Amino acid sequence: MKSIPAKPTLSRPWRGWVALLLVAIALAAALPGYFGKPWPWTQPPQMAHLEQVQALRQSGLGLAGWQTESREEIRIGVRRWSMQTIVREPSGPLATPSSESPASAILLLRSPMRSADAPEIDWVSFSGEFGLRVDSRRNLRFSVNASDGQPILVNTRFSRHWNAEQTYAVVQWYAWPTGGSADPGRWFWADQRMQWTQQQRMPWVAIALLLPMEPLGNLEESHADAELLAKAVQSALMAGAFR
């Protein structure tokens, strides 16, 4: 009859190492609370420039060459946005010689309220909330210069929104200090890099620009004006709320 093998036991040196390991684990858990300072990785990082981007919801965004005619806070889906009606100054830096250029536009902004907030797919509820149909979807890409002269690339969603009463050329994207895109996934990777390198979250603002156009007109005819205004918005954020 076979005997049951004896239960293995730790040698004295190993017992000492195990005891030290248990003590180290206990200290790691206890010391932060003892000193009143939790370990950095137990606290979610704060969003850079959060107060500045939060203020956009109450103040709107000032643009060189444009005057704010009216501003109000509206709800789109479950989110609150700042809506500005802006009027182009005839002698401003964004004035163009074309008489077809729109004299006014609508600027919609949504900014995070907490450091934990992240961009979402805002464009799904956007057209339905205003009762607009969407077609002629394409990308509108542009670049603006950062304070150090380096180009910042932005890739927006450009489309025609319309109903029986009005047609708009619409530009939509999420802006952040080092870029912009209509795809929230692009912000996610920029945010991850900033968390690793600076221990902060990347600030962002959701933007929708609505430029009136001829009823069911050709979207491409509004491309130049849409790009000019989108560049002005991205540049204003980089020079203001994102600094």
C-alpha positions in Angstrom: 0.0 0.0 0.0 1.4 3.3 -1.1 1.7 6.0 1.6 0.5 9.5 1.1 3.5 11.8 0.3 4.4 14.3 3.0 3.2 17.9 2.4 6.1 20.0 1.1 7.3 22.7 3.4 9.2 25.9 2.7 12.7 26.1 3.7 13.7 28.7 6.2 15.2 31.1 3.6 12.1 31.0 1.5 9.9 31.6 4.5 11.9 34.8 5.2 11.4 36.0 1.6 7.6 35.3 1.7 7.3 37.2 5.0 9.1 40.2 3.5 6.9 40.1 0.5 3.7 40.1 2.6 5.1 43.0 4.7 5.8 45.0 1.5 2.3 44.4 0.2 0.8 45.6 3.5 3.0 48.7 3.5 2.0 49.5 -0.1 -1.6 49.5 0.9 -1.2 51.3 4.2 1.4 54.0 3.6 -0.6 56.2 1.2 -3.6 56.4 3.5 -1.3 57.0 6.5 0.3 60.1 4.9 -3.0 61.2 3.3 -1.6 61.0 -0.2 -2.9 58.2 -2.4 -0.6 56.8 -5.1 -0.8 58.7 -8.4 -2.1 55.8 -10.4 -5.1 55.4 -8.1 -6.4 58.9 -9.1 -7.7 59.5 -12.6 -5.7 62.2 -14.4 -7.2 65.6 -14.7 -8.1 67.2 -18.1 -5.8 70.0 -19.2 -7.5 73.4 -19.5 -10.8 72.0 -18.3 -12.0 75.4 -16.9 -11.4 77.1 -20.2 -13.2 74.6 -22.3 -16.1 74.5 -19.8 -16.5 78.2 -20.1 -17.3 77.9 -23.8 -20.7 76.6 -23.0 -21.6 79.9 -21.3 -19.5 82.4 -23.4 -19.3 80.8 -26.8 -16.3 81.4 -29.0 -15.0 84.7 -30.4 -13.8 84.6 -34.0 -11.8 87.3 -35.8 -13.8 88.6 -38.7 -17.2 87.5 -37.2 -19.6 89.0 -34.8 -21.9 87.0 -32.5 -25.5 88.1 -33.2 -27.1 85.7 -30.7 -26.1 82.9 -28.4 -28.1 80.3 -26.4 -27.8 76.9 -24.8 -29.7 74.1 -26.5 -30.2 70.4 -26.1 -29.3 68.0 -28.8 -30.2 64.4 -27.8 -29.2 64.2 -24.1 -26.3 66.7 -24.5 -26.3 70.5 -24.0 -24.6 72.7 -26.7 -23.8 76.3 -27.1 -25.4 77.7 -30.3 -24.1 81.0 -31.8 -25.5 82.8 -34.8 -22.4 84.6 -36.2 -22.4 87.4 -38.8 -19.4 88.0 -41.1 -17.8 91.4 -41.0 -17.5 92.8 -44.6 -14.0 94.1 -43.9 -12.9 91.3 -41.6 -9.9 88.9 -42.4 -12.4 86.2 -43.5 -14.2 88.4 -46.0 -14.0 87.1 -49.5 -14.7 88.9 -52.8 -17.4 86.4 -53.8 -21.0 87.7 -53.3 -22.1 84.1 -52.9 -20.2 83.7 -49.6 -22.7 83.4 -46.7 -23.0 86.5 -44.5 -24.0 84.4 -41.5 -23.5 80.9 -40.0 -24.4 78.9 -37.0 -21.7 77.6 -34.7 -22.5 74.8 -32.3 -20.1 73.8 -29.5 -20.1 71.1 -26.9 -17.4 70.9 -24.3 -16.7 68.4 -21.5 -18.0 69.1 -18.0 -15.7 66.7 -16.2 -12.2 65.3 -16.7 -13.8 61.9 -17.3 -15.9 63.0 -20.2 -14.9 61.8 -23.6 -16.2 62.5 -27.2 -19.1 60.4 -28.3 -20.9 59.8 -31.7 -22.7 63.2 -31.6 -23.4 63.3 -35.3 -26.1 60.5 -35.1 -28.6 62.5 -33.1 -27.6 65.8 -34.7 -29.6 65.7 -38.0 -32.6 64.1 -36.5 -32.9 66.7 -33.7 -33.2 69.5 -36.3 -35.4 67.5 -38.7 -32.7 67.5 -41.5 -31.9 65.0 -44.1 -28.2 64.3 -44.8 -26.4 63.6 -48.1 -23.3 64.3 -50.1 -21.1 63.1 -47.2 -17.3 63.6 -47.6 -14.2 64.6 -45.7 -12.9 68.1 -45.5 -9.2 68.2 -44.5 -7.2 71.3 -43.6 -4.2 72.3 -41.4 -3.5 75.2 -39.1 -0.2 76.3 -37.6 0.5 75.7 -33.9 2.2 78.4 -31.8 5.6 76.8 -32.8 4.8 77.0 -36.5 4.2 73.2 -36.8 1.1 72.3 -38.9 -1.8 70.7 -37.1 -3.9 68.4 -39.3 -7.7 68.3 -39.0 -10.0 65.9 -40.7 -13.7 66.9 -40.6 -17.0 65.5 -41.8 -18.5 67.7 -44.5 -22.1 67.1 -45.7 -25.3 68.7 -46.9 -28.2 68.9 -44.5 -31.6 70.0 -45.7 -35.3 70.1 -45.2 -38.2 71.8 -47.1 -37.2 75.2 -45.7 -33.4 75.4 -45.6 -30.2 73.8 -46.9 -26.9 73.9 -45.0 -23.3 73.0 -45.7 -22.3 71.4 -42.4 -18.8 70.8 -41.0 -18.4 68.5 -37.9 -15.4 67.5 -35.9 -13.8 67.2 -32.5 -11.0 69.7 -31.9 -8.1 69.2 -29.5 -4.8 71.1 -29.0 -2.8 68.9 -31.3 -5.3 68.0 -34.0 -9.0 67.3 -34.8 -11.2 64.7 -36.4 -14.8 63.7 -36.8 -13.8 60.2 -35.5 -13.7 60.1 -31.7 -11.2 57.3 -31.9 -8.5 59.7 -33.1 -9.0 61.7 -29.9 -8.8 58.5 -27.8 -5.2 57.8 -29.0 -4.1 61.4 -28.6 -5.6 61.3 -25.1 -3.7 58.1 -24.3 -0.4 59.6 -25.4 -1.0 62.7 -23.3 -1.8 60.6 -20.2 1.4 58.6 -20.6 3.7 61.6 -21.3 2.1 64.4 -19.3 -0.2 62.6 -16.8 -3.2 64.7 -18.0 -6.2 64.1 -20.2 -6.5 65.7 -23.6 -9.1 68.5 -23.7 -11.6 68.5 -26.6 -14.5 70.4 -28.0 -17.2 69.0 -30.3 -18.0 71.4 -33.2 -20.7 71.8 -35.8 -20.7 74.6 -38.3 -23.8 75.3 -40.4 -23.4 77.5 -43.4 -26.6 78.4 -45.3 -26.5 77.6 -49.0 -28.9 77.5 -52.0 -31.8 75.1 -51.7 -30.3 71.6 -52.5 -27.3 73.4 -54.0 -23.9 71.8 -54.9 -22.0 71.2 -51.7 -18.7 71.7 -53.4 -19.5 75.3 -54.0 -19.5 75.9 -50.2 -16.2 74.1 -49.7 -13.9 77.1 -49.7 -16.1 79.1 -47.2 -16.6 76.1 -45.0 -12.8 75.5 -44.8 -12.1 79.1 -44.0 -14.5 79.2 -41.2 -13.4 75.8 -39.8 -9.8 77.0 -39.8 -10.9 80.1 -37.9 -12.7 78.0 -35.2 -9.8 75.5 -34.8 -7.3 78.4 -34.6 -9.4 80.3 -32.1 -9.6 77.3 -29.8 -5.8 76.7 -30.0 -5.1 80.3 -29.2 -7.7 80.5 -26.4 -9.3 77.7 -24.5 -6.6 75.1 -25.3 -3.7 77.3 -24.0 
